[in-house]
């Protein structure tokens, strides 16, 4: 028997022609890892990967995936109202202003060295080398060409999609307020982040970019070449000998399971954020705001209580109005002003929910009360001015 078959196999028995189908199964699990996988140099390794067609897209993302939320600066809203200028005699002065230009490279966030996707990339490369050596030992030329072709596909499309996350940073070193930001999620949570303007612009308010190593035209050429090689490799995989079809099919099943398992790992295991230092400075009386501490009105977890906790820590309500967390009605404005006044005074035990019931005429938890005893309130009294959109996927 030679390296290549010279006739069709008309005999009966077990055949694993379905191995070519195994090579393209698993696109759903691969799509979740594509962007993180192609941000590391390991995407250039020649290897077999499940569903390589997940990388053959007509276009590439321009930014990283986002979680729908409302983000607004806290300190930047200070002195928003124009102040009255004092009348004085007109004079002329020569003013010289020097701007310090920041020419340092933009911040770069690399992937973790031993992230699950990097480990899987190296593992699949080793598996591919082992399969190629075995195919050469048993003189299966079709398997050698198929493995070489489909491994070349992963390297070509990997380079075409290879990118690096670049964050925005301040260009001029002018004096600015602290960059504290407030984040409101769709679930009603408030995250108060105390940081400087550089960190706020890099992680929250700035627009991150995907810097690709291959241009747009080069990307389309490489994707077209990868598509052609993928079709050739699928045909060759269906014509390998039985031992190699069994080995390659088993390898794809194992890799599919490994990539599916990687989707269960939290995202902090994929990215190296060691350039940032963070500490949880949440006061004890503001922790676990999503849990009920008692059966009383103030002890029950509610959106009003959580909002009061956020106001209590920031001592401001301008950012809350800016993000549209509360309805824009006179009753709610009265409650917000009262909450701000008590926060500035340091009255941490202010009964926020009870005061809201008296001012707005509606409590958060209506399940324990008779609905007929509640006053009729318009929809605008309990609908935020801005509703955070739902995420596209979960």
N, C-alpha and C positions, 0 to 999 in steps of 0.2 A: 504494500500500500504506500503511495507517495504522499507528498506534503499536501497536495490538493486533489479533490475528487474529480475524476474525469467522466463520470456518468451519474445519472440520477439514481437515487436509492428507491427501488420499487418494492423492497422487502417489507415484511410486517415486523412488528415489535414496537417497543417504547421509543418515542422520539420527543424531544423537548423543543420543538420549533417555537413554542410559546415564549422562549427566553427573550426573543426580540420585543415582545410585549412587556416583559418585566423591566426592560431597560427604560421604558417611557412611563411606567406607572409610579405614582408618588408625587405628582406635580403639586398637589394641594399642600403637602408638608414642606416641599422645597421652596415654594413661593414665599413662605414666611421667613426663610433663611437667606434668600437671595441677596438682599441688600447688606446684611451683616457679613455674609460669607465673602462677598466680593470686595469688602473694605480691607481685607488682609492679603498679604502677598501669597498666602497659601492657595489662593484661587488660581494661581498660575501653574500649580503642580499638575502634571498629566495623570489623570486618574479616571476611573469610572464613577459616575455619580447618578443617583436616581433622577429620572426625568430631566435630562439636560435641556429639554425644550423650554423649561421654566426660565432659562437665561436668554432665550431667543425672542426678545421683545422688540417691537419696532421703535421704541423710545426708552430713555432711561429716566429715573426719578431726578428731580432737580433739588430735592431736599429730603431730609429724614422723615420717617413717619411721625405723625402728630397725634396727640390725644386731645380731643375737643375740650377746651376750657377757656375761661375768661381771665386774662392777665392784665394787670394795670399797676403802674408805679405808685407808691405811697407818698414818698417825699417830694416827688416831682410836681405834685399838685399844691404845694405850699405857695402862698402868696399869688394864687391864680388871679385874684381880682387886682386890677390896676390901682396903684396908689396915686393920690393927688400930689402933684408937684408944687413946691413952693415957688412963688414968684420972686425972681431975682434979676439983677441987671445983666444984660447980655454982654458977654466978653468972648474973646477969641483966644484959644490956646492951641499950641502944637502938641498933638498927641501921637506917640509912637507905640504901636502894639506889636508884640512879638509872639508868634504862635509856635508852640513846640510840636513838630510833626512826628508822629510815631511811625517809624519805618520798620519796626520789628515784624517778623512774619506773623501771620494770623494764627490764633491758637488751633492746635490740632489734637484731636482725641483719637488715639490708636485703639485697636482691639486688644483684648487680653491675650497675652502670649499663649496661655494654656486654656483658652476658651473652648467650649465644646465643639464649635465649628472648626477651629484650627486643628484640634485633635482628630476630628473626623476626616478632615482633608488629608492629613498626613497618613492616617490609617488606611484610607481608601487608596492612596498612592502606593503604599506598601502592598496592599492586596492586589492591585493591578500588576505590579512588578512580579509578584508571585505567580499570578495567573499566566503572565506572558512567558515566564521561565518554564512553567509546566507545559504550556502549549508547544514550546520549542522542543522540550524533551520527548513529547509523544508525536512530534512532527505533524502538528495540526496547523498548516499554513493559513487556513482560513481564519482560525481563531487568533493567530498572531496579527494578521492584517486588521481584523475586526477590533481587537483590543487597542492596537496602535491608532486606528482611525477614531474610535470613540474617545480615547484619551486625549487625542489632539483637539477634539471638539471642546473638551472642558478647558484646555489651556487657551484656545483661541477666544472663546466667548468669555472666559474669565478675565483675560486681558482687556477685552472690549468693554467689560463692565467694571473694571478695577477703578476704585475711587477712594477719595479721602475726605472725611468730614472737616470742613473749615468753618470756624465760628467767626462771627463779627466781633470787632473790638473798636474801641475809641481811637480816632485818628489824632485828635488834639488833646493835650494834657491840661485842659482848663479846669478850674475849680467848679465842681458840681455837687449837688446834694447827694446824700447816700442813695444807693440804688435799690432800697427795699421794695419788694414787689409782693402783691397779693394775688393769689390764684384761687379761682372758684371753679369747682368741678360740677358736672351735671348732677352728681349725687348730693350736692348741697354742702360739700366740704370746703373749708377755707384753709389755705396754706399761706402762712406769713413767712416770707424769707427775708432775713436781714443780711444784706451784703452790700458791697460797694458797687459803683456804677459799671465797672469793668465786668464783674461777674454777672450782673443783671443783664448786660447787653449780650454777653456770650451765651448765656444759658436760657434766658427767658424772653427778653424784649427784642433781641436781634434776630435776623433771619439767617439761619445756617445754610451753607451751600454744599453741594456735592461736587468736588473737584475731580474730574475724571482725567485719567492719564491718556486716553485715546479720544481724538476729536469726534465730532458728530458724524462726519463722512466716513472716517476710518471705522467707526463703530458699525455703521450699516454695511460696509464691505465685509468686515469680519463676521458679522451675524449671518450674512448671506453665505459666506464660505462655511461657517459652522453648520448651517442648515443643510447644505449639500453633503458635507461629510457625515452628518448624523443619519441622513437617509441611506447612504452607502453602508455605514456601520450596522444599521438595523437589518439590512439585507444579508450582510455577511454573518451576523450573529445567528441567523436562522439556518445557516448552512455549516455550522461547526459540527465536529464529531460529538457523539453522545457524552463522553467524559467531560469535555470542555463546556458543553451546554449545561450540564449538571453543576459544574463548578461555578460558572458565571451566573447561572440562575440563583444558586445559593448565595453568592456574594451580593447580588442585588436585593435579595430578600433581607439579608442581614443589614445592609446599608439603609434600606428603607426603614427598618425598625429603629436603627440608630438615629437617623435624622428625625423621626417622629418623637423619639425620646428626648432629643435636644430641644424640641418645642416646649417641653414641660419645664425647662430650666428658666429661671428669672433672667430678665434682661441685664441686670447688673453683673452677671457672669460673663457677658460678651464684650463690654466696653471698659477700657482702662481710664478711670476718672481720678487717678491718683494726683493729678495736678491741682485738684480742689480739696480743701479741707472743710469739713462741716461738723457741726455739733448740734444736738437737739437741746434747745434752750427753752422748751415749752414749760411754763410753770405747772406745778402739780395740780392747781385748781382749774387748769385749762386742758389737761390731758383727758383722753377718752371722752371727747365731746360727743361721740356717736353712741355712747352707752348711757343708759338711764341709771342714775345713782339712787333714786328713791321714787316713790309713787306720787310725790307732790308735783305741782305744775312746774316748779323751777327745777326739780330733779329729773323730769322726763326729757329724754333726748328730743330735740326739735331744731328746726332751722333757725328759729328766732334766738334760741339760746346759743347756738353755734355762732351766729352773727354777732351777738353781744360779746362772746369771748374774743372774736377777732377785733372788734372795736375797742375792747378793754386793753388789748395788747398794743394796738397802734395809736390809740387816743385820737383817732381821726375818722371822719366819715366821708370825706371828699372822694377817696378812692372807691368806696362802696357805692356811692352814687354814680361814679364814672363807669363802673362795670355793670350797672343796672341790676344789682342783686336784690334791691327792695323796690316795691311798687312806688311810682311817682305820684303820691297823693299827699294832701296836707296832713292827714292823720299820721302817715308813715314818716313824713318829714319831722313832725313834732316828736315822734318816738326816737328818731335818729339823733335829733339835736339833744334830747334828754340823755340818751345813751352816751353821746360824746361828752357832755358836761360831767356826768358821773365818772366816766373813764379818766378825764383830766384831773378830777378831784381825788382819784385813787379809791373810789368807792367800789371795790371789787364784789361786794355782796349785794349790789343793786338788783332788785327783782325785775329782770328784763321782761320775762314772759308775762308776769302779772301786769306790768305797766303797759305792755302792748295790748293786752286784753281790754284794759280800761280806755286806752287812747284810740285803738283801731276798732274795738268791738268784736274781735274774733280771736279765738285761741287756736294754737296749732293742732292740739290733739282733741278732736271733737268726738272721738269714738266713745268716750266715757260720759258724754253729756247728751241730754235730750236735744235733738236737732230743732224741735219746735220752740225751745226756749232761747235759741241763739238769734240775735238780730240779723235781719236781712242785710247782707253786705254785697256790694257790687263786685264783679270779678276783678276789677282793677285793684281791689284792696288786698288780694292775696295771690296775685300773679306778678312775678318779677318783671322789671322793665325789660330785661334782656334774658332770654332763655338759652342756656348753653346747648348747642346741637348734640345729637347722639353720635357716638362713634360709628364709623362705617362698618366695622367688624368687631367681634368680641373673641 
